[in-house]
Amino acid sequence: MKITFKKLRESAVIPSYATEGSAGMDLCACIDESITLAPNEIRLIPTGLAAETDTNDAALLIYARSGLASKHGITLANSVGVIDCDYRGEWKIPLINLGGEPFTIEPDMRIAQLVVTPVLRPEISEGDELSATDRGVGGFGSTGT
């Protein structure tokens, strides 16, 4: 599989893997000046990038960076971002500050990570019955804690 990135702004940073074993590629803020997020504030942070894959059976998922989340409460407002294979617009990251202090995002700061995952597109059907299982309709908490 191949991902082709297009820089929409000269200062955009093409994502890369930080280590040989990294599952995610770092995404950087493409901003001209610092942005400070107040507690509970949400802002769309541009990456200056658009991209395409050479396949339709993969999705590009955007996750929070664990260090920003655990140390400062900076995470994605939508939990996980999904970039569909046919989207060609600029990637913007919806960050939220869940911490108790203002947090400043600097130009070129690594703000999220991109993980590629396969996508299964099942055949959809409607039925009157579903097969029986041991669990049945047991929902939240039905299997214990």
C-alpha positions as a printed Julia matrix, in Angstrom:
145×3 Matrix{Float64}:
   0.0     0.0    0.0
   1.13    3.54  -0.72
   0.03    6.89   0.72
   0.8     9.99  -1.33
   0.84   13.22   0.66
   0.34   16.65  -0.85
   1.65   19.69   0.98
  -0.98   22.41   0.9
   1.44   24.78   2.62
   5.19   24.85   2.27
   5.73   24.5    6.04
   3.68   21.27   6.29
   5.54   18.23   7.63
   5.14   14.89   5.84
   4.27   12.24   8.49
   6.87    9.67   9.44
   7.38    6.82  11.88
   9.45    7.79  14.95
  10.88    4.28  15.43
  11.11    0.99  13.55
   8.3    -0.45  15.68
   5.94    2.53  15.64
   2.36    1.72  14.64
   1.52    5.38  14.08
   3.09    8.22  12.12
   3.32   11.59  13.82
   1.16   14.43  12.49
   2.37   17.98  13.05
   0.6    21.31  13.49
   0.99   23.5   10.42
   0.49   26.88  12.04
   2.32   30.19  11.72
   2.09   31.12  15.39
   1.37   29.44  18.72
  -2.21   28.52  19.62
  -3.19   28.27  23.28
  -6.05   25.95  24.17
  -7.9    26.91  27.34
  -9.29   24.09  29.51
 -12.29   22.47  27.73
 -11.59   24.43  24.53
 -11.77   22.68  21.14
  -9.83   23.95  18.12
  -9.28   22.56  14.64
  -5.52   22.48  14.12
  -4.44   22.35  10.46
  -1.76   19.95   9.25
  -1.28   21.58   5.85
  -1.66   18.13   4.28
  -4.0    16.24   2.01
  -3.44   12.64   0.93
  -4.61    9.68  -1.08
  -4.06    5.96  -0.84
  -3.6     3.6   -3.75
  -6.33    1.31  -2.4
  -9.96    1.56  -1.3
  -9.71   -1.11   1.39
  -7.84    0.92   4.0
  -8.76    3.74   6.35
  -6.45    6.31   7.83
  -7.2     6.73  11.53
  -6.06    9.67  13.63
  -5.41    9.06  17.32
  -4.24   11.23  20.19
  -0.58   11.17  21.14
  -0.35    9.32  24.44
   2.17   11.73  25.96
   0.03   14.8   25.28
  -3.06   13.03  26.61
  -1.54   11.59  29.76
   0.6    14.6   30.73
  -1.58   17.52  29.61
  -5.08   16.21  28.83
  -4.75   17.07  25.13
  -6.72   14.62  23.01
  -9.0    14.45  19.99
 -12.47   15.93  20.44
 -13.94   13.09  18.37
 -11.85   10.34  20.06
 -10.63    8.89  16.74
 -10.58   10.69  13.42
 -11.37    8.74  10.26
  -9.99    9.81   6.9
 -11.9     8.01   4.19
 -10.03    6.83   1.1
 -11.91    9.3   -1.13
 -11.32   12.46   0.98
  -8.9    14.92  -0.64
  -9.24   17.99   1.59
  -6.86   19.31   4.22
  -6.47   17.24   7.34
  -7.43   19.27  10.41
  -7.12   17.79  13.88
  -9.92   18.6   16.38
  -7.96   18.94  19.62
  -9.56   19.45  23.03
  -7.86   20.42  26.27
  -9.27   18.19  29.0
  -6.58   19.35  31.42
  -6.91   22.01  34.07
  -4.34   24.41  32.61
  -4.01   26.22  29.28
  -1.85   24.34  26.77
   0.13   25.93  23.96
   0.52   24.27  20.57
   3.64   25.41  18.78
   4.3    25.42  15.02
   5.45   21.97  13.8
   4.52   20.36  17.15
   3.56   16.69  16.91
  -0.13   16.77  17.83
  -1.61   13.41  16.75
  -0.72   10.13  15.14
  -1.88    8.42  11.97
  -2.53    4.67  11.91
  -3.46    2.77   8.75
  -6.0    -0.02   9.12
  -7.75   -2.42   6.73
 -11.43   -1.83   6.06
 -13.93   -4.62   5.5
 -17.07   -3.64   3.58
 -19.57   -6.4    4.29
 -22.63   -7.29   2.29
 -25.63   -5.75   4.07
 -28.86   -7.66   4.55
 -31.95   -7.49   6.75
 -33.38  -10.49   8.56
 -36.21  -11.33  10.93
 -34.05  -13.51  13.2
 -30.45  -13.64  14.43
 -28.66  -16.82  15.47
 -28.71  -17.79  19.16
 -25.56  -17.51  21.31
 -24.72  -18.29  24.95
 -24.6   -14.57  25.69
 -27.81  -13.71  23.88
 -28.98  -10.16  24.54
 -26.85   -9.7   27.71
 -25.39   -6.22  27.41
 -23.36   -3.87  29.56
 -21.79   -5.71  32.48
 -23.41   -9.04  31.64
 -20.07  -10.86  31.51
 -18.82   -9.51  34.86
 -16.24   -6.91  35.75
